[in-house]
Amino acid sequence: MMYKNLKHLVLASIVCLSTIQLFAQNNINDRERLFDYGWSFKLDTISSGPENPDYDVSGWRRVNLPHDWSNEDVAVQIPDSIVGPFSRNSPGGTFDGFTFGGTGWYRKSFVLSKEDEGKKVFIKFDGVYMNSDVWINGHHLGNHPYGYTPFNYELTPFLKSVGESNVLSVRVKNEGKNSRWYAGSGIYRDVKLVVVNPVHIDLWGLYLTTPQVSEMQATVNLTTTIVNTGGRDEKLDLKLKVRDSKGEIVATKVSRFELGVNDTIDVTQTLTIEKPLLWSAESPNLYTAEISLTKKEKGVDKVAVSFGIRNIQISAKDGLLVNGKPTLLKGGCIHHDNGPLGAVSIEAAEERKIRLLKESGFNAVRMSHNPPSKILLDVCDRLGMYVIDEAFDAWEKTKFTDDYHLYFENNWNKDLTAMVLRDRNHPSIILWSIGNEIRERASERGLEITQMLKNRVKELDSSRMVTEAVCDFWDARRTYNWEEHTPAIFDILDVGGYNYMDEKYLADHAKYPDRIMLGTESYASKSYEIWQMMQKYPYLVGDFVWTAMDYRGEAGCANTGFIKGNQKKIFVQWPWFNAFCGDLDFVGHKKPQSYYRDVVWDRSQIEMMVQKLEVPEGMRYYVNNWGWPDELKSWTWPGFEGDTLQVRVYTKSKLVKLELNGKLMAEQAIADNSITALFNVPYQPGTLVAKSYENGKEVSSTILKTVGKPAAIQLIADRTTIKANRNDLAYVSVEIVDTEGNLVPYADDIEIKYTITGQGEIAGVGNGNPKDVSSFQQPKKKVWHGKGLAIVRPNGPAGKIKLTAKAKGLKEGSIDIITQ
């Protein structure tokens, strides 16, 4: 390839770098080139101009994707902003967590090589929030309003000759009050350049199912869509190889066919795999299907897809069967943000999120309330996590003035199709959800839409059932009657999704014994009662708590505190920025309800929590439905000596004894419908022990000890060796410890200052405090309950990264991260 000037050489190098990075993370589809590097960005209200390839962007900032500008420090750009990415003047207020969107422009220049000449070129976006317009060399390719679905455009007709510079421009408009949670802003997921021959396998052109599954044998069906945009009829071979996780070929198939000019064909291949390793959340065994399109033994196109061999059956009589095994969905709802990183989808961040949830006992997640990144679904496949993939939070009726209802009529089919076509080969997905708490769902029009959406899903994927999350809150708002209107929608759906309506399960089953029920949202405080029902009634196949992990937006959803006696609730305001209703906090640490759930799910025999509770005169302590008492796993309460603390012991045993410093303080029998023993104990430093008994015999115990004063900073990385690329991260937990290395849980106001050296950068800092609106990107942050987090990201070749943490009066901590 000849380069006209140095500029073209540099631009070509960017394309080559993108390709190398793609192979480094996933060497499956050679035709795809990761297009995340070397973009220019400007946050501005410019209405026109940057789409022109000659527009001067020399003053724009250089960024790599994925990128979320609403996570950046914008105090200097937004009047009256206080700190970091937060602004009192955000359109969504508490709903979007006081963050700000606006209009942003992205530009990228690139050249194609001689090898690309005569080929078809597409640009593929996995997600842009929101209302994006894309231009290539000044030609407008289209508008995509929805911020969560993938989309692509063909660039071929508008590209310049090989070796000349092409300019891709993207405008993103996240404006108005358009989301009920933090959405992020920008090109926050991967972008890929796809280069194929005129005869090629269509984008999203693979559909793989496993209709017959047993431990002895499995049938695999693969339908491949092939497009001929060349100038002649073609005789082609489609070769299919299936490899196991060790790379061994376990089955092959070759199909020969003819394809006319400007024609499209679906080729279906069926093969048998002997003694397959089945996929489930407990054993996430994966295979790879390699599909090669050839002409006279010469390669024309090649793609690959990983898949799992598994069988899903759901009925009211037998419940959920995975590969014939009864399975209960221990689920949690999650939003798409990644804590201090914002909405950006980075493989290591998505993997950590799912890994933490698995470690906390979850085996299922519900995507709330939109399709996730492809990367997240890849992680769920690999780690083993059942998924409900959800399409929409609104149809034609509005929840917010500027939300998706503005675009539903013209875009629902495009968006729903994109979700199913992109995601249908993931074994982790066991249900499609077409909506959440839809306002018009009980109306005549709502039922029409329900049937329309379900029919479209079934056209694209007949192998899975369809659900929708229904909530009687909207019945009250729209004066619908539950008993009169709900049966019609559940008659259309395959699985009835119930939000916060566990009290209706038994009565509804008596009326509709064939209805499959699923708790699509529930309160953490109801987890024990719901789990008992799930174990008893097969028609109730699972439950998804709101939520599995804290998220930005819907700020203060789970607020607690003191209110006046006649006050009904706490009115949340600045500086709340996150919902605080998760089992895990904003940076991934376990919260009290997670320990409670450990007992519910028999992961732990006994847990103990402590709460300080001095109720001011004329006030009462308030915990809303999504909330949890403000308790800690701690017996360190300086300044409270002699004061009464509340101690809660969670256990399924029927008798609990509490000892303080070797002295029996009290014992309590636990009622049959509870797993909680409550004690009032005068605080004195020392050792608090809870013991549980069955039939007079001790069966379990747990201990809390008073710790010393803050003495040092301790750093603990989830991994000390990571890959030397931008898709990997090291999550470093920060702990304030005493002289013996014990966590000091009352340390809340100690600010940690970070420095980093070597081939890396600090991608984000954070803590679990739902009211800490300081920056996530500055190298400093306070701890909360003695804990914090720093996220390290490689930014250069292999080597060593050193992170150091300092605070006044404490011994500093440091840790080395090796990249390779």
C-alpha positions in Angstrom: 0.0 0.0 0.0 1.3 3.4 -0.9 0.6 6.4 1.4 0.2 9.8 -0.1 1.5 11.6 3.0 2.4 11.1 6.6 -1.2 11.9 7.6 -2.4 8.8 5.7 0.3 6.7 7.3 -0.8 7.7 10.8 -4.5 7.1 10.0 -3.7 3.7 8.6 -1.8 2.9 11.7 -4.9 3.7 13.8 -6.9 1.2 11.8 -4.1 -1.4 12.2 -4.0 -0.8 15.9 -7.7 -1.3 16.1 -7.4 -4.6 14.4 -4.6 -5.7 16.6 -6.6 -4.8 19.7 -9.6 -6.8 18.4 -7.5 -9.9 17.9 -6.0 -9.5 21.4 -9.4 -9.7 23.0 -11.3 -12.1 20.6 -9.8 -13.6 17.5 -13.1 -15.0 16.2 -14.4 -12.8 13.4 -11.6 -11.7 11.1 -13.8 -9.3 9.1 -14.5 -7.1 12.1 -12.1 -4.3 13.2 -12.4 -2.7 16.5 -13.0 1.0 15.7 -12.6 2.5 19.2 -9.4 4.4 18.9 -8.4 7.8 17.7 -11.6 9.8 17.9 -12.0 13.5 18.3 -14.7 14.8 20.6 -16.4 18.1 21.5 -19.3 18.7 23.9 -21.1 21.6 22.2 -24.5 22.8 21.0 -23.3 23.2 17.4 -26.3 22.5 15.2 -24.4 21.9 12.0 -20.9 22.0 10.5 -18.8 19.1 12.1 -20.4 16.6 9.7 -18.4 18.4 6.9 -15.1 16.5 6.4 -13.3 19.8 6.0 -14.5 21.1 9.4 -11.6 22.1 11.6 -11.4 19.8 14.7 -7.9 20.7 15.7 -9.2 22.1 19.0 -11.2 19.0 19.8 -10.2 16.6 22.5 -8.9 13.1 21.6 -10.8 10.2 23.1 -11.0 6.5 22.8 -14.2 4.6 22.9 -16.3 3.6 24.8 -16.8 7.1 26.1 -19.4 8.6 28.4 -19.1 12.4 28.7 -21.7 12.7 31.4 -19.4 10.9 33.7 -16.7 13.5 33.3 -15.9 16.6 35.3 -18.1 19.2 33.8 -18.2 21.8 36.6 -16.4 24.4 34.4 -18.9 23.9 31.6 -22.3 23.9 33.3 -23.3 27.0 35.4 -24.0 26.3 39.0 -22.6 22.9 38.9 -21.0 21.9 42.2 -18.5 19.2 41.5 -17.5 16.4 39.1 -20.2 15.2 36.7 -23.1 16.4 38.9 -25.3 19.4 38.4 -28.3 20.6 40.5 -29.7 21.8 37.1 -29.8 18.5 35.4 -33.1 18.0 33.6 -33.8 14.7 35.3 -32.8 15.7 38.9 -32.9 12.7 41.2 -34.0 10.4 38.3 -30.8 10.7 36.4 -28.7 11.2 39.5 -28.2 15.0 38.9 -26.0 14.3 35.8 -26.0 16.3 32.6 -26.3 15.3 28.9 -26.3 17.8 26.1 -25.1 17.5 22.5 -21.8 15.9 21.7 -19.8 15.4 18.5 -17.4 12.6 17.6 -15.1 12.5 14.5 -12.7 9.8 13.2 -10.6 9.7 10.1 -9.5 6.5 8.5 -8.1 5.0 5.3 -8.7 1.7 3.6 -5.9 -0.5 2.3 -5.5 -2.1 -1.1 -6.9 -5.3 0.3 -10.2 -3.6 1.1 -10.7 -2.5 -2.5 -13.9 -3.7 -4.0 -15.4 -4.8 -0.7 -18.4 -3.8 1.2 -17.8 -1.7 4.3 -20.2 -1.2 7.3 -19.9 0.6 10.5 -21.5 -1.1 13.5 -22.4 0.6 16.8 -23.3 -1.5 19.8 -24.9 1.5 21.6 -25.0 5.3 21.5 -27.0 7.3 24.0 -29.0 8.8 22.4 -30.6 10.2 19.3 -27.5 9.8 17.1 -26.9 11.0 13.6 -24.1 9.5 11.5 -22.3 11.0 8.5 -19.6 9.6 6.3 -17.7 12.2 4.2 -20.6 14.6 4.7 -23.3 12.1 3.6 -26.0 11.6 6.2 -26.4 7.8 6.9 -29.3 8.0 9.3 -30.7 8.8 12.7 -31.0 6.2 15.5 -33.0 7.5 18.5 -32.9 4.6 21.0 -29.8 4.6 23.1 -29.6 0.9 24.0 -30.0 -1.1 20.7 -27.2 -1.8 18.2 -27.3 -0.5 14.7 -25.2 -0.3 11.6 -24.9 1.5 8.3 -23.2 0.7 5.0 -20.4 3.1 4.1 -19.4 1.7 0.7 -21.2 4.1 -1.7 -19.7 7.1 0.0 -16.1 6.0 0.6 -13.2 7.6 -1.1 -10.6 5.7 -3.1 -8.2 3.4 -1.3 -5.5 5.4 0.5 -7.5 8.5 0.8 -8.9 9.8 4.1 -12.5 9.2 5.0 -14.2 11.1 7.8 -16.9 9.6 10.0 -18.9 12.1 12.1 -21.4 11.3 14.8 -23.7 13.7 16.6 -25.3 12.5 19.9 -28.1 14.4 21.5 -29.0 13.4 25.1 -31.4 16.2 25.8 -34.5 16.8 28.0 -36.0 14.5 30.5 -35.7 11.2 28.7 -34.8 8.6 31.3 -35.9 7.4 34.7 -32.3 6.4 35.6 -28.7 7.3 34.7 -28.3 6.6 31.0 -24.9 8.1 30.3 -24.1 10.1 27.2 -22.1 9.3 24.1 -20.7 6.4 22.2 -20.5 4.3 25.4 -20.2 0.9 23.8 -17.9 -0.6 21.1 -17.8 0.5 17.5 -16.6 -1.9 14.8 -15.7 -1.5 11.1 -16.9 -4.5 9.1 -15.2 -5.2 5.8 -16.6 -8.1 3.7 -16.7 -9.3 0.1 -19.8 -8.5 -2.1 -20.8 -12.1 -1.4 -20.9 -12.4 2.4 -22.6 -13.7 5.5 -25.1 -11.1 6.6 -24.6 -9.0 9.7 -26.4 -10.8 12.5 -26.9 -13.5 9.9 -26.4 -16.5 12.2 -29.2 -18.2 14.1 -28.2 -21.2 16.2 -30.5 -23.4 18.3 -30.2 -26.8 20.1 -33.7 -28.3 19.7 -32.8 -31.8 21.0 -30.6 -32.1 24.0 -29.6 -35.0 26.3 -26.4 -36.0 28.0 -25.8 -38.6 25.3 -26.5 -36.6 22.2 -27.5 -33.1 21.0 -28.8 -31.7 17.8 -27.5 -28.3 16.6 -29.3 -26.3 14.0 -27.6 -23.3 12.4 -29.3 -21.1 9.8 -26.9 -18.8 8.0 -28.1 -15.8 5.9 -25.9 -15.2 2.9 -26.1 -12.1 0.7 -24.9 -11.7 -2.9 -24.3 -8.1 -4.0 -21.8 -9.1 -6.7 -22.3 -9.0 -10.4 -22.8 -12.7 -11.1 -24.5 -15.9 -9.9 -22.4 -17.9 -7.5 -21.9 -21.6 -6.7 -20.8 -21.7 -3.1 -19.9 -24.0 -0.2 -20.8 -23.4 3.4 -18.6 -25.2 5.8 -19.4 -25.6 9.5 -17.0 -26.8 12.1 -17.9 -27.1 15.8 -15.1 -27.0 18.4 -15.3 -27.7 22.1 -13.7 -25.5 24.8 -10.3 -27.3 24.1 -10.4 -26.4 20.5 -11.1 -30.0 19.3 -13.4 -30.4 16.3 -16.5 -32.4 17.4 -18.7 -32.1 14.4 -18.6 -30.8 10.8 -21.0 -30.1 8.0 -20.7 -28.9 4.4 -23.6 -27.5 2.3 -23.4 -26.6 -1.4 -25.8 -24.1 -3.0 -26.3 -21.5 -5.7 -27.0 -17.9 -5.1 -28.3 -15.5 -7.7 -27.3 -11.9 -8.3 -28.8 -9.5 -5.7 -30.3 -12.4 -3.9 -30.3 -13.5 -0.2 -30.6 -17.1 0.9 -30.9 -18.9 4.3 -28.9 -22.1 4.5 -29.8 -24.4 7.4 -27.4 -27.0 8.6 -28.1 -29.7 11.2 -25.5 -31.8 12.9 -25.2 -34.1 15.9 -22.8 -33.8 18.8 -22.2 -37.0 20.8 -21.9 -36.8 24.6 -22.1 -33.0 24.7 -21.0 -30.9 27.7 -24.3 -29.1 28.5 -24.5 -25.4 29.4 -26.1 -24.1 32.6 -25.4 -21.4 35.2 -23.6 -24.1 37.3 -21.6 -25.5 34.3 -21.3 -22.9 31.6 -19.7 -25.1 28.9 -19.3 -23.4 25.6 -18.7 -24.5 22.0 -17.6 -22.5 19.0 -19.2 -22.8 15.6 -16.9 -21.7 12.8 -18.7 -20.9 9.5 -16.7 -20.6 6.3 -18.1 -19.5 3.0 -16.0 -20.7 0.1 -16.0 -20.6 -3.7 -13.9 -23.4 -5.3 -12.1 -23.9 -2.0 -11.2 -20.2 -1.9 -12.3 -18.3 1.2 -15.1 -15.8 0.6 -16.2 -15.0 4.2 -15.7 -16.4 7.7 -17.4 -15.8 11.0 -17.7 -17.7 14.2 -20.1 -17.7 17.2 -19.8 -19.2 20.6 -22.8 -21.1 21.9 -24.0 -23.4 24.6 -25.9 -26.7 24.3 -28.9 -26.5 26.6 -32.6 -27.1 26.8 -35.0 -24.7 28.5 -38.6 -25.9 29.4 -41.0 -23.8 31.5 -44.5 -24.8 32.7 -46.8 -24.1 35.6 -46.8 -27.8 36.4 -43.0 -28.5 36.4 -41.6 -25.1 36.8 -38.3 -24.2 35.0 -36.3 -27.1 33.8 -32.7 -26.5 32.5 -31.5 -29.7 30.8 -34.3 -31.5 32.6 -33.2 -30.3 36.1 -35.6 -28.2 38.2 -34.1 -24.7 38.6 -35.2 -21.7 40.6 -34.1 -18.3 39.4 -32.3 -16.5 42.2 -32.4 -13.2 40.3 -31.5 -9.6 40.6 -32.4 -6.6 38.4 -29.5 -4.5 37.1 -29.1 -1.3 35.3 -26.3 -0.9 32.7 -24.0 1.5 34.4 -20.6 0.4 35.8 -20.4 2.6 38.9 -17.5 5.1 38.9 -16.8 4.4 35.2 -20.3 5.6 34.2 -22.1 3.9 31.4 -19.1 2.7 29.4 -19.0 -1.0 28.7 -15.5 -2.4 29.3 -15.1 -6.1 29.3 -13.3 -6.3 32.7 -16.0 -4.1 34.3 -18.9 -6.1 32.9 -17.1 -9.3 34.0 -16.5 -8.1 37.5 -20.2 -7.1 37.9 -21.4 -10.6 37.0 -18.7 -12.3 39.0 -19.6 -10.4 42.1 -23.3 -11.2 41.7 -22.4 -14.9 41.2 -20.3 -14.8 44.3 -23.3 -13.4 46.2 -25.5 -16.3 45.2 -27.4 -14.9 42.2 -27.8 -17.2 39.2 -29.9 -14.8 37.1 -30.1 -11.1 36.1 -32.9 -9.1 34.5 -31.7 -6.3 32.2 -33.5 -3.3 33.4 -35.0 -1.9 31.3 -33.2 -2.2 28.0 -30.9 -4.4 26.1 -27.4 -4.6 27.6 -24.0 -4.5 25.8 -23.0 -7.5 23.8 -20.0 -7.8 26.0 -22.1 -8.3 29.1 -24.0 -11.1 27.5 -20.7 -12.7 26.4 -19.7 -12.6 30.1 -23.0 -14.2 31.2 -22.4 -17.0 28.7 -18.8 -17.5 29.9 -19.4 -17.3 33.7 -22.8 -18.8 33.8 -25.7 -16.4 34.5 -29.3 -16.7 33.3 -30.6 -13.6 31.6 -33.9 -11.9 31.0 -33.2 -9.6 28.0 -35.6 -6.6 28.1 -36.5 -4.3 25.2 -38.4 -1.2 26.5 -39.5 0.9 29.5 -42.1 2.7 27.5 -44.3 2.2 24.5 -46.7 4.9 23.2 -47.6 6.3 26.6 -45.1 8.6 28.2 -43.4 8.3 31.6 -41.2 11.3 30.9 -41.7 14.1 28.4 -38.7 13.2 26.2 -38.6 9.4 26.6 -38.9 6.6 24.1 -42.6 7.1 23.6 -41.6 9.8 21.1 -40.0 7.2 18.9 -41.9 4.0 19.5 -44.3 4.1 16.6 -41.6 4.4 14.0 -38.8 2.5 15.6 -40.1 -0.4 17.7 -39.7 -2.9 15.0 -36.2 -1.8 14.1 -35.1 -1.8 17.8 -36.8 -5.1 18.8 -35.4 -6.8 15.7 -31.9 -5.5 16.5 -32.1 -6.8 20.1 -33.2 -10.3 19.1 -31.0 -10.7 16.1 -27.9 -9.6 18.0 -28.7 -11.6 21.1 -30.5 -14.8 20.2 -27.4 -17.0 20.0 -26.5 -16.4 23.7 -27.2 -19.5 25.8 -27.5 -17.3 28.9 -30.7 -15.7 27.6 -33.7 -17.7 28.7 -36.5 -15.2 28.4 -37.3 -12.2 26.2 -39.1 -9.3 28.0 -41.0 -6.8 25.8 -41.6 -4.1 28.4 -41.5 -2.9 31.9 -44.4 -1.3 33.8 -46.0 -0.2 30.6 -48.6 2.5 31.3 -51.1 1.4 28.5 -50.6 -2.3 28.9 -54.2 -2.9 30.2 -55.9 -0.8 27.5 -57.2 -2.2 24.2 -54.3 -0.6 22.4 -51.8 -1.9 24.9 -53.0 -5.5 24.3 -52.6 -5.0 20.6 -49.1 -3.8 21.1 -48.4 -6.7 23.4 -49.5 -9.2 20.8 -47.6 -7.3 18.0 -44.3 -7.3 20.0 -44.6 -11.0 21.0 -45.4 -12.0 17.4 -42.3 -10.2 16.2 -40.1 -11.8 18.8 -41.4 -15.3 17.9 -40.8 -14.6 14.2 -37.1 -13.9 15.0 -36.6 -16.5 17.7 -39.2 -19.3 18.4 -37.0 -21.1 20.9 -37.7 -18.8 23.9 -40.7 -17.6 25.8 -41.8 -14.0 26.1 -42.6 -12.1 29.3 -43.3 -8.6 30.4 -43.0 -6.9 33.8 -46.5 -5.9 35.0 -47.2 -3.6 38.0 -50.5 -2.7 39.5 -49.1 0.7 40.4 -50.1 1.8 36.9 -53.5 0.3 37.3 -54.2 2.8 40.2 -52.8 5.6 38.0 -54.9 4.7 35.0 -58.0 3.5 37.0 -57.7 0.0 35.7 -59.0 -2.9 37.7 -56.4 -5.7 38.2 -58.8 -8.6 38.2 -60.7 -7.3 35.2 -57.8 -6.2 32.9 -54.8 -8.3 33.8 -55.9 -11.7 32.6 -56.0 -10.5 29.0 -52.3 -9.5 29.0 -51.2 -12.6 30.8 -53.1 -14.7 28.3 -51.0 -13.2 25.6 -47.7 -13.6 27.4 -45.9 -17.0 27.9 -44.8 -16.0 31.4 -46.5 -13.5 33.6 -44.1 -11.0 35.1 -45.1 -9.6 38.5 -43.6 -6.5 39.9 -44.0 -6.2 43.7 -47.1 -8.3 43.8 -46.1 -11.5 45.6 -49.3 -11.2 47.7 -51.2 -12.1 44.5 -49.4 -15.3 43.6 -51.7 -17.8 45.5 -55.0 -16.2 44.5 -54.0 -15.8 40.9 -52.9 -19.4 40.7 -56.2 -20.6 42.1 -58.0 -18.7 39.2 -55.4 -19.4 36.5 -53.6 -22.7 37.3 -51.8 -22.8 34.0 -50.2 -19.4 34.4 -46.4 -19.3 34.8 -45.4 -16.6 37.3 -42.2 -14.8 37.7 -41.3 -12.1 40.2 -39.7 -9.6 37.9 -39.2 -7.1 40.7 -39.4 -7.5 44.5 -38.3 -5.9 47.7 -35.2 -7.3 49.5 -37.2 -7.3 52.8 -39.6 -9.9 51.2 -36.9 -12.3 50.1 -37.4 -14.9 52.8 -41.2 -15.2 52.3 -40.8 -15.3 48.5 -38.1 -17.9 48.6 -40.4 -20.1 50.7 -43.1 -19.8 48.1 -40.6 -20.5 45.2 -39.5 -23.7 46.9 -43.1 -24.9 47.4 -44.9 -23.8 44.2 -43.4 -24.8 40.8 -45.5 -22.3 38.9 -43.4 -19.5 40.5 -40.2 -20.0 38.6 -38.1 -17.2 40.1 -37.7 -13.8 41.7 -35.7 -10.8 40.8 -34.9 -8.3 43.6 -34.8 -4.6 42.9 -31.8 -4.4 42.7 -28.8 -6.6 42.7 -26.4 -3.7 42.8 -26.6 0.0 43.4 -26.9 2.2 40.4 -27.0 5.8 39.5 -30.2 7.6 39.2 -33.6 7.1 40.9 -31.6 8.7 43.7 -32.7 7.8 47.2 -35.0 5.1 46.1 -34.1 3.1 49.2 -33.8 6.1 51.6 -34.0 5.6 55.4 -33.8 8.0 58.3 -35.8 9.9 60.9 -39.0 11.6 60.0 -41.7 13.4 62.0 -44.5 11.2 63.3 -47.1 12.4 60.8 -44.7 12.4 57.9 -45.3 9.7 55.3 -41.9 9.5 53.6 -38.5 11.1 53.2 -38.3 13.6 50.3 -35.1 12.9 48.6 -33.0 15.8 47.2 -29.4 16.8 46.5 -26.9 15.4 47.1 -28.4 11.9 46.7 -27.1 10.5 43.3 -27.7 6.7 43.5 -30.7 4.5 44.3 -29.0 2.7 47.2 -31.4 -0.3 46.9 -28.8 -2.9 45.8 -27.6 -6.0 47.6 -24.2 -4.7 46.6 -23.2 -1.1 46.9 -22.1 1.3 44.2 -18.5 -0.1 44.1 -19.4 -3.8 44.7 -19.2 -4.3 48.4 -21.8 -6.4 50.2 -24.6 -4.6 52.1 -26.6 -5.9 55.0 -29.4 -7.3 52.8 -26.8 -9.4 50.9 -25.8 -11.1 54.2 -29.5 -11.6 55.0 -30.0 -13.2 51.6 -27.0 -15.5 52.3 -29.1 -17.0 55.1 -32.3 -17.1 53.0 -30.5 -19.0 50.3 -28.7 -21.3 52.8 -25.3 -19.9 51.8 -24.7 -19.0 55.5 -26.1 -20.5 58.7 -25.9 -17.2 60.7 -25.2 -13.5 60.2 -25.2 -10.6 62.6 -25.7 -6.9 62.1 -25.7 -3.9 64.5 -27.5 -0.6 64.3 -27.3 2.6 66.4 -30.8 3.9 66.9 -31.4 6.9 69.1 -34.8 8.2 68.0 -35.1 12.0 68.5 -38.2 13.2 70.4 -41.2 13.6 68.1 -39.5 11.5 65.3 -39.7 7.9 64.1 -37.3 5.8 62.2 -38.4 5.2 58.6 -37.4 2.5 56.1 -39.2 2.6 52.8 -40.1 -0.5 50.8 -36.9 -0.7 48.8 -34.8 0.2 51.8 -33.0 -1.6 54.6 -32.2 -0.6 58.2 -29.0 1.4 58.5 -27.0 -1.5 60.1 -23.4 -2.6 59.9 -21.5 -5.8 60.4 -19.5 -4.2 63.2 -19.1 -4.0 67.0 -17.0 -0.9 66.9 -18.9 2.2 67.9 -16.7 4.7 69.6 -18.6 7.4 71.5 -21.6 5.1 72.1 -20.3 3.4 75.3 -23.3 2.6 77.5 -25.8 3.4 74.8 -28.2 0.8 73.6 -27.6 -0.7 70.1 -29.9 -2.9 68.2 -28.5 -6.3 67.2 -30.1 -8.4 64.5 -29.2 -12.0 64.1 -30.3 -13.8 60.9 -30.6 -17.6 61.0 -33.0 -20.4 60.2 -32.4 -21.9 63.5 -35.1 -21.5 66.1 -33.1 -20.3 69.1 -30.3 -17.6 69.3 -28.1 -16.8 72.3 -26.1 -13.6 72.5 -22.9 -13.2 74.5 -20.9 -10.1 75.1 -17.3 -10.5 76.5 -18.1 -14.0 77.6 -21.4 -13.1 79.4 -24.8 -14.3 78.2 -26.8 -11.2 77.5 -30.1 -12.7 76.2 -31.6 -15.5 74.2 -34.5 -15.4 71.8 -36.7 -17.9 70.0 -37.4 -17.1 66.4 -41.0 -17.4 65.0 -41.7 -19.9 62.2 -42.3 -17.2 59.7 -39.1 -15.3 60.4 -35.3 -15.7 60.4 -34.6 -12.6 62.5 -33.8 -12.4 66.2 -33.7 -8.8 67.6 -31.7 -7.8 70.7 -31.2 -4.5 72.5 -27.6 -4.5 73.9 -25.8 -1.7 75.8 -22.5 -1.1 73.9 -19.2 -1.8 75.5 -16.1 -2.7 73.5 -15.0 -6.3 73.2 -16.4 -9.4 71.5 -20.0 -10.0 70.6 -21.0 -13.6 69.8 -24.3 -14.9 68.4 -24.9 -18.7 68.6 -27.8 -20.6 67.0 -29.3 -23.8 68.4 -31.5 -26.7 67.2 -32.9 -29.1 69.6 -30.7 -27.8 72.4 -27.5 -28.2 70.3 -25.3 -25.4 69.0 -25.2 -25.5 65.2 -23.6 -22.2 64.2 -22.0 -19.0 65.5 -20.7 -15.7 64.4 -18.4 -13.1 66.0 -17.9 -9.4 65.9 -14.9 -7.8 67.6 -14.1 -4.2 68.4 -11.2 -3.0 66.3 -8.6 -0.3 66.9 -8.2 3.2 65.6 -7.3 4.0 61.9 -3.6 3.3 61.3 -2.9 2.5 57.7 -4.3 2.2 54.2 -4.5 -1.3 52.8 -4.8 -2.0 49.0 -6.2 -5.3 47.7 -6.5 -5.8 43.9 -9.0 -8.3 42.4 -6.1 -9.2 40.0 -2.5 -8.2 40.2 -1.7 -9.4 36.6 -3.9 -8.1 33.8 -3.7 -7.8 30.0 -1.8 -4.8 28.5 -4.9 -3.5 26.6 -7.6 -1.0 27.2 -10.3 -3.7 27.7 -8.7 -4.8 31.0 -8.9 -3.3 34.4 -7.6 -3.9 37.9 -10.1 -3.1 40.7 -8.2 -2.1 43.8 -10.2 -2.2 47.1 -9.1 0.5 49.5 -9.4 -0.2 53.3 -8.7 1.8 56.4 -7.2 -0.7 58.9 -6.0 -0.6 62.5 -2.5 -1.7 63.6 -3.5 -5.4 63.3 -4.9 -5.1 59.8 -8.6 -5.1 60.8 -11.0 -2.9 58.8 -12.2 0.2 60.7 -15.8 0.5 59.7 -16.6 3.8 61.2 -14.0 5.6 59.1 -16.1 7.7 56.7 -14.4 11.1 56.2 -10.8 10.1 55.5 -9.8 11.4 52.0 -7.4 9.2 50.1 -5.1 10.7 47.5 -3.8 8.5 44.8 -0.8 8.5 42.6 0.1 6.1 39.8 3.3 5.4 37.9 4.1 3.1 35.0 2.0 2.1 32.0 -1.4 2.8 33.5 -3.9 5.4 34.6 -6.7 5.7 37.2 -9.9 5.1 35.3 -12.1 5.9 38.3 -12.4 6.2 42.1 -15.4 5.6 44.2 -17.1 4.4 47.4 -20.5 3.2 48.5 -21.8 6.5 49.8 -25.0 7.4 47.9 -24.5 11.1 48.7 -20.9 11.6 47.8 -21.0 13.8 44.7 -17.3 14.4 44.4 -15.5 13.5 41.2 -15.1 9.9 40.1 -12.1 10.9 37.9 -9.9 13.0 40.1 -7.2 11.1 42.0 -8.8 11.6 45.4 -11.9 10.3 47.2 -13.2 9.7 50.7 -13.8 6.3 52.0 -17.2 5.2 53.4 -17.5 2.6 56.2 -13.7 2.3 55.9 -13.8 1.3 52.2 -13.1 2.8 48.9 -12.2 1.7 45.3 -9.6 2.7 42.7 -9.8 1.3 39.2 -6.6 1.0 37.3 -6.5 0.8 33.5 -3.5 0.0 31.2 -2.5 2.8 28.7 0.7 1.4 27.2 2.9 -1.6 26.6 3.4 -4.5 29.0 5.1 -3.5 32.2 4.4 -2.6 35.8 1.9 -0.1 37.2 2.3 1.1 40.8 -0.7 2.6 42.7 0.0 4.5 45.9 -2.7 5.7 48.3 -2.0 8.4 51.0 -4.0 10.0 53.7 -3.1 12.4 56.6 -2.0 10.6 59.7 -2.1 7.1 58.1 0.6 4.8 56.8 0.4 4.8 53.0 -0.5 1.8 51.0 0.8 0.7 47.6 0.4 -2.1 45.2 1.9 -3.3 41.9 -0.2 -4.3 38.9 1.7 -6.3 36.2 0.4 -6.0 32.6 1.4 -8.5 30.0 
